[in-house]
Amino acid sequence: MIDKEKAKLNMKRQWIKFAIVLTLYLLFLLWVKSWLGLIVVPFIYDAYISKKIRWQWWKDREKPVRVLMSWVDALVFALVAVYFINIFFFQNYVIPSSSLEKSLLRGDYLFVSKLSYGPRIPMTPLTMPLTQHTLPIVNSKSYISWPQWDYRRVKGLGQVELNDIVVFNVPSGDTVMKAEQYQAQDFYQTCYAYATQNNGKPDSIVGGMSQQQQWDYYHSMLANGSAMIKQNEAEFGKLLWRPVDRRENYVKRCVGLPGQKLEIRNQRVYLDGKMNKEPDNVQYTYWVKLQPGAVISDDDMVSMDITLEDYNSLNQYGYIPLTNRAYNMLRQRKDLVQSVRPVKDTEFNDNSKPYPITGYHHWTRDNYGPVIIPKKGMTLKLNMKNIAVYERPIRIYEKNKLEVRGGKIYINDKVTDKYTFKMDYYWMMGDNRHNSLDSRYWGFVPEDHIVGKPIMIWLSVNPETVGPKIRWNRMFRWVDNIK
């Protein structure tokens, strides 16, 4: 009698557990709008109620098998749980470069919220959990390119807002050179530089060409550079194609929203004719001439937020990125410096052609545009002056056939002078304005490339110090407070 009562009570508990798990699972399916997941419901029912499948068969085996399988079971559960959390809720990200200094520092570890803008349903479903694109140690692809699912984003808590710091897949990362020393370089910039070194024409000659000739010239430069890189596999390695969600993750600040007209005038960003607020810790590059024999001490470097990387740049090249605060402090130190002045656009050559690579413009990193940032449903007039700006969104991101022949624009083999965009686009820039490869060099960021929003710095490790590396004062700092 007692055993029956216990069995009845146990079954009641199992039904309660089943009801809770089923409710949560159905709410999840409702959220992601994927009713294909209903095929899992019978297995949930079996795990709690019918128990026809022996899910933990190994518990009845001898000790070696039982111990091994218990570890395997725990490991698989942990991997699935973490993978699920990474896809739909949170992901860890570490700042690899100085493009957002001094807002976010190299070695900052971030919690990135997928819920803030809504998580993407994986476009590359066959991926090794907890990897982005490469398996450690063996250095091979961590995903299978087929199948590719269409882009779809689950409803989130909000949307990208102006001046948000955003994690996204870099748009130009669709093609990567496999050689280790080139993997971090932009393939398209490398193609253009490689071709123009061999048979490029001066701007004065290109500027005198017709717009059709300019279009043909720049496309031939990219094609020739790509062919040279493919032929020189010993140096560059094989070319790899990466799907959208397997491309390298970047973190920048969104300084332009869909539908806005963006222009950079003398380093300042203007949106629809009004100057956008600059980040509190924005940096620009300055020429600094030290007094003979002068050395900036460690204490001075700390007080001015000058990193060892910045100081090495000063010693090697004579220029250094500085915040406005550091600039004012340094120029007052007559014991250290003879002169401090901003680097002019014409004085600095970073060997990168501003976006669009396929167009002729006199734009620079400090004086750029104007360009209209595409918005979903927006129809823009196209002409030979702006087609290079919108070629990549139309042809690559929205998968249309685009050609320019005889001064006319053909989209999907039809002559046209307009296009209606299918996605929202954003303009991303680093706060370290003269040390950031961003939208000024690879253009618009499509909405399907948006990963999430950094929420908090949970760990900060200084990669430059020999002794203690943890920056305790940065730990558990909210990223939203970094303006």
N, C-alpha and C positions, 0 to 999 in steps of 0.2 A: 504493500500500500504506500509506504514511504517512498519507495523507488519510483512508483507511478507519479506521485506528487512532484518528486524532483524532476522527473522527465517532462511533466507537463509545465512546470515552472521554467525549465530550461528552454523548452520549445517556445514559450511565451516571450522569453528574452530574445531568442533568435528572431522571432517575428518583428519585435521592436527594432532590433538592429537592422534587419532587412528593410523595414519601412524607412528608417532614417537614411540609410545608405542609398536606397532607391530614390528617395525624394531629392537628396543632394545631387545624385547623378542626373536625374531628369531636369533639375534646375540648371545644371551645367550644360546639358544638351540644348535646352531652351536658349541659354545665353549664347552659345556658339552656333546655334541654328544648324545643327547637324543631326538629323534624325537617323542617319545611318548607324549611329551609336546605339540604337535600340537593340541591335543584335547581341549586345553584351548583357542585356537584362536577364535572359535565361541563365547565364553563368553566375550572375549575382544571386539569383534565386537558388541555384544549386549550392553555392558556397555557404548559404545561411540556412536553407530549409531542406531541400530534397537530398543533398549530399550524395548524389550518384557518382560524381567524379571524386576520386581520392586525390585531393589537391596536395596533401602532405603525406604521400605514400611512404616517404623515406623515414618517417618516425618509427615505423615498425621494423626497420632494418638493423643490422649489426652496428656497433659503435662507430667504426671508421666511416662508413657510408652515412650514418646519421649525422655525425659531426660535420662532415664535408658538405652535405646537402643543406644543413642548417645555415652554414656560412653562405653558400650559394643563394639560398632563399633570401637571406637578409640583404645580400649584395644586390640582387636583382630588384628587390623591393625598393632599396635606397636609390638605385639608378633611375628606376621608373618614376619615383616620387620627385626626385630632383629635376629630371627631364621635364616632367609635367609642370613643376613650379617655374622652371626656366622659360618654358614656352608661353605660359599664360599669366604669370604673376611677376616674378622678379628674376633678375639676372645680375651676376657680378661682372664688373668691368674695371679694368685698370687703365689709367692714363699713361699712354706709351710715349707721348711727345710733348713738346713745349708750346704747342699751338694755342693753348688757352691760358698760359701763364699771364699774370699771376692769379687768375681766378681759380683755376684748377691746376695742380702741379703734377709733374711727372712722379709717378709712384703713388698717386691717390687711388684708393680702391673704392669703387662706387657701388651702391645698390641702385640698380636701374629698374624703374617701375614699368612693366608692360601694361598695367592697368590704366596709367595716366592718359594714354592716347588710344588704348584698346590694343590687345595683343593680335598679332597676325596669325592666321592659320598657316602652319608650315607649308611653304611652296616646294620645298625639297624634303619630302617625308622620310626618305631612306637615308638617315644621317646618324652617325655614331653619337650617342648622348654626350653632352658636356664638351663638345668640340665645335669650333666654328667652321674650319675648312680643311685642317690638316691634322693627321694623327701624330702625336708625339713619338719620338724615338725613330720610328720607321719613316717619318716625313713623307707620307703619302696622303692622298685624298681621304677625307673622313666621311664622304657622302657619295651616293650614286645619283648621277644627274637625272636619270629617268626613274619614275615619272616626275613631271613638273605640274603642280597644281596651280590653278589661277589664283591671283591675288585676292584675298578676302580678309577683312579686319573685323574683329569682334568689337561691339560697342564698348567704349571705355568711359572713364570718369570725366574726360574733357578732350580738348584738342590742342594742337601746338599753338602757343601764343607768342606774340612778339617778345623777343629777348630771352625766351626760354633757352636753356642749355639742353641739347638734344643728342641722343645717340642714334646713329643711322648707318646703313650700309653705304659705303662710298660708291657713287654712281659709276665712276671711271674704273672701278675694280672688277669689271666684267672680264677683262683680259689681263692676265698676269704672266710675267716672265719667270720661269721656274728657277733660274740661277739665283742663289741666295742673296747676292749683292744687289740684285735688281728687283727683288720681290716687292720692296717698299716703294719703288718708283712708279710713277704714272706711266702706263704703257703708251698712251697716245702722245703725251709730252715727249717721251723718249723717241717715238717714231718721228715726230716732227723735227726734233733736234738732230737726230741721226741723219735724216734726209737733207736738211738745210746745210749741215756741215759739208756735205758732198756737192750738192748742186742747187743750193738755195739762191734766191735772188734778193737784192737789197730792197728795202721798203719803197725807195724812190721809184724803182721799176715796177713793183707790184701795184703801187698806188696809181700808176699811169695806165694800167690794164683796164679793160671793160669789166663790168661786174661778173659776166659769165666767165671771162678769162681768169679772174681772181678765184672764183669758185672752183674752176678746173685745176688751177695751180695748187691751191691748198689741199684739195683732195688727192692730187697726184703726189704731193709731199708725204701725206699720211700713208698712201698706198706704197710708195717707194720705200719709206722708212720701215714699214711693216715687212715688206719683202726682204729688206736687208737684214732685219733682225731674225727672220725665219731662216735665212741662209747662214747666219752666223750663230748656229745653235750651240757651238762650243763655248761661246762667251755668254750668251743670254739664256741658254737653256730652252726647253720646249715652251710653247705658249699654252697656258691653261685658261679655260673658260670657266667662270664661276657663276652659278645662279644668283639671283638677287639676294636671297636670305643667307647665302654662304659667302658673300663678299666681306671684305675687311670692315670691321666696325670703326667708325670715327665718332668723335664727340666735338661739336662746335656750338656756337650760339646762333639761334635763328634771328636774323636781322631783317628778313623780308618775308611777308606772308602772301598767299595766293591772291592775285588780283591787284597787288600794289605795284606802283611804278618806282623802281629803285635806281638811284644814281649815287655814285661816290664822287664828291667834290673835295679836292684837297684833303683827303683822308677821312672826311666825315660822310656818314651814310645819310642820304635823304630819301624819305618815303613820301610819295605823292607831293613832293615839293617842300616837305617839312623835315628838319634835321632830327634824326632818331637819337635818343639818349645813348651816350657812349657808356660802356661798362666802367665801373669804378676803377678797375685795375687794368684798363686798356694800355697796351704797350706799343710804342713806335721805336724805330731805330734811329740812333744818333751817332754822329761822328764825335769821338772823344779823344782829345790829345792830352795825355798825362804830362805832368811836370817831369823833367829829367830825373830818372831814378825813383820816381814815385811808385808806390805799390798800394793798392786798395786792400786794407786789412780785412781779416775775417769778420771782425766786429762791424766794420763799415758795410761789408757785403750783406750782413744779416740785417742791419738797420735800414738799408736801402732795398732789401729783397732782391739782391743781385746773386744769381746762381753761379756756380763754378763754370757751367756751360757758357753763360753770358760773358763771364770774365775772360775765359779762353778766347772767345770771339773778339773781344776788345784787344787782347794781346796779339792775336794773329792777324786780324784784319783792320783794326782801328775803329770798328763800330760795335755798338752794344744796344740791345733793346732795353728801354727804360719806361717805367710808369711815369706819369706826370709828377708824382711825389718824389720819385728817385731822381728825376731830371732836375727839379728845383733844388734838392739837397746837394747833388753833385756839382752843379754849376756855382754853388756858393763856397765850395771847398777849394779855395785858391791854392791851398797847400798841396792839393792832389792834381788838379787839372788846369791846363792852360786855356782850353776852349771846349765848349759843348755846343753842337748845333745839329738840327734835324738833317737826316739824309734826304736829299731831293730825289724825285722820281728818276731823273735823268742820270743820276750818279750811281744807281744801283741796278745791276743786272743779275737776276736770279735764274737766268737760262730757261725760264718757263714762259710760254706764250699765253697771255690772258685768253680766257674763253670768249668767243668760240675759236678753236684752232682753225676751223675751216672758213673763217671770215676775215676780211681786212678791216681793222679798226685801229684807231690810235689810242685805244684804252690801255690803262695801266692799273697797277694795284691800288694807286691812290686817286686816280681819276678814271672812273669807269661808268659806262652806260650813257644815257638811261636805257633800262630794259623793263618790260612789263612781265611780272612773274605770272605764269599761266595759272588759271583757276579752273576747276572742273565746271564744264558747261560754258566756259567763256569762249567766244569766237573772236579770233584775232585776224586782222588783215595781214597778208603775207606779201612781201615784195623782195626784190633782189638785195635790198639793204639789210633786211632783218631775217632772211630765211636761214642764214648760218646760225643765228641765235637759237632758233626753234627747231633746227634740223634734228638734233639728238632726241628731244622729247617726242617729236612726231615719228621719227623713223625707228629709234631704238626702244624707248620706254613704252610707246603706245603701238609699236609693231606695224607701222605702215610702210609701204613702198614709196620712197620719195626720190625724185630726180629733178634736175634742173637742165633744161635743154633749150638752146636758142633764146635764153633770157626769160624763159617761161618755167613756172613751177608745176610739176606733175606729182600728184598724190594718188597712189593706186591707179596709175596710168590715165588720170584725168587732169586736165589743165584746171588750175584753181588759183584764187588769190586770197583764200581764207581757210581757216581750220578751227574746229571746235574741239577743245581739249577734254580728255576723258578722266584726267586725274588732277588733283591739287599738287602744286609744286612750292618749294620753299628755297630761300637763299640763306646759306649758312656761312659764317665767317668765324675765324679764331680771334680771341681777344689780343693775342700777340700778333698784331696785324701785319708785321713785316717778316714773320717767321711762321706762316701758316699757308699750307696748300688747301684752298677752300673753293667756294663757289666762283671766285674770281678766276679760277684756273680750270674747273671742270663743270661749272654751270649749275643748273637747277637740281634740287633733290626731289625726286618724285615721292608721293605719299606712300607708295609701296615699299620704299627703302627705309621708312621711319621705324626704328626699333623700340625706343622708349625714352623715358625721362629720368635722368639721375635724381635720386631723392636725397641720399646721404653719403658722406664720406665715412666709411666704417673703419678704414685703416689708411694710414699714410706713411709710406716708407721712402726716405730720401736716398736715391740711388747714387748720390755723389759723395756721401760721407764714408769715412773709413771706420769710425767708431759707431756709437749708437745711431741707428737709422730711423727709428720711429719718430714721426712728428706728432707728439702727443697733443699739441694744441689744435690740430686739424681733425682729430678723431671725433666721430659722431657729430659732425658739422652738417647742417642742412644746406643742400645746394641751392634751394630757393632763396636763401639769404645772401647768395653771392650775386650781386647785381652788376 
